[in-house]
Amino acid sequence: MPYITHKNGQKTYYIDEDFANPWEPHETILIQHGFARHSAFWYTWVPVLAKQFRVIRRDARGHGYSSVPGQDYQYKIDTILDEIVDTLDQLGLKKVHYLGESTGGIWGEFLAARNPERLHSLTICSSPLYMPSAAQDMLAFGHQSWPVACRQLGSRGWGEALIGVVGADQMPDKEFLGWWLNQIAVANGDGLGDHAELLCDPAFDARRIMHDIKVPMLMLTPAGSKLVDLDEQKQLKEAVPGCRMEVIKGFGHEIYIDQAEQCQEKFLAFLKALSS
């Protein structure tokens, strides 16, 4: 498996795919998944994007096949951003188009505000500005907190609880739900719990930095997500100069899966407009 080993000893798993003409210059897209998911969830995007771009999919800290930190790990916003930047450095990438889903999009917003020189553009998909207390309570499923639920239920148990609450938001396909749950179970419950602790931190709030985002930006906003507030999405759009917002009607939160073709069309049109 391909890994990036960071100076802090943590390992980041990534997938690197490029099927564009090798003699023609082309840019790179970095895809960052949302909470509890990992790089495999973007399987439908690679055949479309990798014909024109180099596509890097990375597993977040404590997710998928990336390492789970120990107690001495500095779980801070800057630590995560430093690891993303180090991933780019070790892959020899000066700039990328960042595509982040859900909380992965929030990380992209922080990266755009702190390291705009590393981004050609920023695209967020189904990304709230922060994790409000109501969302944290929902994701706790009756446990003391969201992080505690992850640790006590384990990744599979937490995924099963999520399906029980938002099952109607998923594609109505039992085989897909089985695959989805198996992929959630790849993670370690403790790893998810530690990551959730940071997401619950009041500092993890893109409203603090949204006026600092100056890179070209596209928002793929779900019309029916329980986690994404449309009014707050409009506030973000107004805060970022030239930001484009596309509202996508899907089953719920995961429009990048159930409305993949429509999202891909909007995303590629955005990148084409930038290149022209």
C-alpha positions in Angstrom: 0.0 0.0 0.0 1.3 3.5 -0.8 1.9 5.6 2.3 3.3 9.1 3.1 5.3 9.0 6.4 5.2 12.4 8.1 7.8 13.8 10.5 5.5 13.1 13.4 5.7 9.4 12.6 2.1 9.2 11.3 1.3 7.5 8.0 -1.2 8.7 5.4 -2.6 6.2 2.9 -3.2 7.5 -0.6 -4.2 6.4 -4.1 -2.6 8.0 -7.1 -4.2 7.7 -10.5 -3.5 9.4 -13.8 -4.9 8.3 -17.2 -4.5 11.7 -19.0 -2.2 11.8 -22.0 1.3 11.7 -20.5 2.8 14.0 -23.0 0.3 16.8 -22.2 0.7 18.9 -19.1 -2.3 18.5 -16.7 -3.1 19.5 -13.2 -3.8 17.5 -10.1 -7.0 17.0 -8.0 -6.7 16.2 -4.3 -9.8 14.4 -3.0 -10.5 14.5 0.7 -13.4 12.4 2.1 -15.7 13.2 5.0 -16.0 11.8 8.5 -15.9 8.0 8.9 -15.4 7.5 5.1 -12.2 7.0 3.1 -10.7 7.1 -0.3 -12.7 4.1 -1.7 -16.0 6.0 -1.5 -14.9 8.1 -4.6 -14.7 5.1 -7.0 -17.2 6.6 -9.5 -15.3 9.8 -9.8 -11.9 8.4 -10.8 -12.8 7.2 -14.3 -14.2 10.6 -15.1 -11.6 12.8 -13.6 -8.4 10.8 -14.2 -8.9 11.1 -18.0 -7.9 14.8 -17.7 -6.2 15.1 -14.3 -3.9 13.4 -12.0 -6.2 12.3 -9.1 -4.9 11.8 -5.5 -7.3 10.3 -2.9 -6.0 10.4 0.7 -7.3 8.9 3.9 -7.6 11.3 6.7 -5.9 10.8 10.0 -7.5 7.9 11.9 -9.6 7.0 8.9 -9.5 4.2 6.3 -5.9 2.8 6.0 -4.1 5.8 7.5 -2.5 5.4 10.9 -4.3 6.0 14.2 -2.3 8.3 16.5 -1.3 7.6 20.0 -1.9 9.7 23.1 1.1 11.9 22.4 -0.3 13.1 19.0 -1.0 16.8 18.8 -4.6 16.7 17.5 -4.9 20.2 16.3 -6.1 22.0 13.2 -2.6 23.0 12.2 -1.4 19.4 12.6 -3.9 18.1 10.1 -3.2 20.9 7.7 0.6 20.3 8.0 0.0 16.7 7.1 -2.0 17.7 4.0 0.7 20.1 2.9 3.4 17.5 3.6 1.5 15.0 1.4 1.7 17.5 -1.4 5.4 18.1 -0.8 6.3 14.5 -0.8 4.3 13.9 -4.0 6.1 16.8 -5.6 2.9 18.9 -6.0 3.1 22.6 -5.7 -0.6 23.3 -6.3 -3.8 21.2 -6.6 -7.5 21.5 -7.1 -8.8 20.5 -3.6 -12.1 18.6 -3.6 -13.5 17.9 -0.1 -16.7 16.3 1.0 -18.5 17.0 4.2 -15.9 17.7 7.0 -13.3 17.1 4.3 -14.5 20.3 2.7 -14.2 22.2 6.0 -10.5 21.1 6.1 -10.2 22.5 2.6 -11.6 25.9 3.7 -9.0 26.1 6.5 -6.3 25.1 4.0 -7.4 27.7 1.5 -7.3 30.4 4.2 -3.9 29.3 5.6 -2.1 28.1 2.4 -3.7 29.7 -0.6 -0.5 29.3 -2.5 -1.0 25.5 -2.6 -4.4 25.6 -4.3 -5.6 26.2 -7.8 -9.2 26.0 -6.5 -11.4 24.8 -3.7 -14.5 22.7 -4.2 -16.6 21.6 -1.2 -19.5 19.1 -1.4 -22.1 18.7 1.4 -19.9 20.6 3.8 -21.3 22.4 6.8 -19.4 25.4 8.1 -19.0 23.7 11.5 -20.5 20.9 13.5 -23.4 22.4 15.6 -24.4 20.9 18.9 -27.5 19.4 17.4 -25.5 17.5 14.8 -23.1 16.3 17.5 -26.0 15.1 19.6 -27.5 13.3 16.6 -24.2 11.6 15.8 -23.8 10.5 19.5 -26.9 8.2 19.2 -27.7 8.4 22.8 -24.2 8.1 24.1 -22.4 10.7 26.2 -20.9 12.3 23.1 -20.2 11.7 19.4 -16.5 10.7 20.1 -17.6 8.4 22.9 -20.2 6.8 20.6 -17.4 6.0 18.0 -15.2 4.5 20.7 -17.9 2.4 22.4 -19.8 1.2 19.3 -16.7 0.8 17.1 -16.7 1.9 13.5 -19.2 -0.7 12.2 -21.6 -0.2 15.1 -21.4 3.6 14.7 -22.1 3.1 11.0 -25.1 0.9 11.7 -26.5 3.5 14.2 -26.1 6.2 11.5 -28.0 4.1 9.0 -30.7 3.7 11.6 -31.1 7.5 11.9 -30.5 8.6 8.3 -31.2 5.4 6.3 -33.7 7.2 4.2 -30.9 9.5 3.1 -29.0 6.7 1.5 -29.5 5.2 -1.9 -32.4 2.6 -1.6 -30.2 -0.3 -2.4 -29.4 -3.0 0.2 -26.3 -4.2 -1.6 -25.0 -0.6 -1.6 -25.7 -0.2 2.1 -23.8 -3.4 2.8 -20.8 -2.2 0.9 -21.1 1.2 2.5 -21.1 -0.3 6.0 -18.2 -2.6 5.2 -16.1 0.5 4.1 -17.0 2.4 7.3 -15.8 -0.6 9.3 -12.3 -0.3 7.8 -11.6 2.5 10.3 -10.8 2.0 13.9 -13.5 3.2 16.4 -10.8 4.9 18.6 -9.4 6.6 15.5 -12.8 8.0 14.6 -13.4 9.0 18.2 -10.2 11.0 18.4 -10.9 12.7 15.1 -14.4 13.6 16.2 -13.0 15.2 19.3 -11.2 17.8 17.1 -14.3 18.3 15.0 -16.3 19.1 18.1 -13.7 21.8 19.1 -15.3 25.3 18.9 -12.1 26.3 16.9 -13.2 23.9 14.1 -15.5 26.5 12.7 -15.1 27.8 9.1 -17.1 31.0 10.0 -13.9 32.2 11.6 -11.9 32.1 8.4 -14.3 32.2 5.5 -13.6 35.8 4.7 -9.9 34.8 4.3 -10.6 32.4 1.4 -9.5 34.1 -1.8 -9.0 31.1 -4.1 -11.6 30.2 -6.8 -14.3 28.2 -5.0 -17.3 26.0 -5.9 -19.9 24.8 -3.5 -21.9 21.6 -4.3 -24.7 22.0 -1.8 -27.2 19.3 -1.0 -30.9 20.4 -1.0 -31.9 17.9 1.7 -29.1 17.2 4.1 -29.7 17.0 7.8 -26.2 18.4 8.4 -26.0 21.3 5.9 -27.9 24.5 6.5 -28.8 26.3 3.2 -28.8 29.8 4.8 -25.3 29.2 6.2 -24.2 28.0 2.8 -25.4 31.2 1.2 -23.4 33.2 3.9 -20.3 31.3 2.9 -21.0 32.0 -0.8 -21.3 35.7 -0.1 -18.1 35.7 2.0 -15.8 34.3 -0.7 -15.3 36.6 -3.7 -16.6 35.0 -6.9 -17.7 31.8 -5.2 -20.2 29.6 -7.2 -22.9 27.6 -5.5 -24.8 24.7 -7.1 -27.7 23.2 -5.1 -28.1 19.5 -5.9 -31.2 17.5 -5.2 -30.4 14.0 -4.0 -31.4 11.4 -1.4 -29.8 13.4 1.4 -26.2 14.2 2.5 -24.1 12.0 0.2 -24.8 13.7 -3.1 -21.3 12.9 -4.3 -22.5 9.2 -4.5 -26.2 9.3 -5.4 -25.9 12.3 -7.7 -22.3 11.6 -8.8 -22.9 12.4 -12.5 -24.5 15.8 -11.8 -21.8 16.7 -9.3 -19.1 15.7 -11.7 -20.6 17.7 -14.5 -20.7 20.8 -12.3 -17.2 20.3 -11.0 -15.7 19.8 -14.5 -17.5 22.8 -15.8 -16.0 24.9 -12.9 -12.5 23.7 -13.7 -13.0 24.3 -17.4 -14.1 27.8 -16.7 -10.9 28.3 -14.6 -8.6 27.1 -17.4 -10.2 29.3 -20.0 
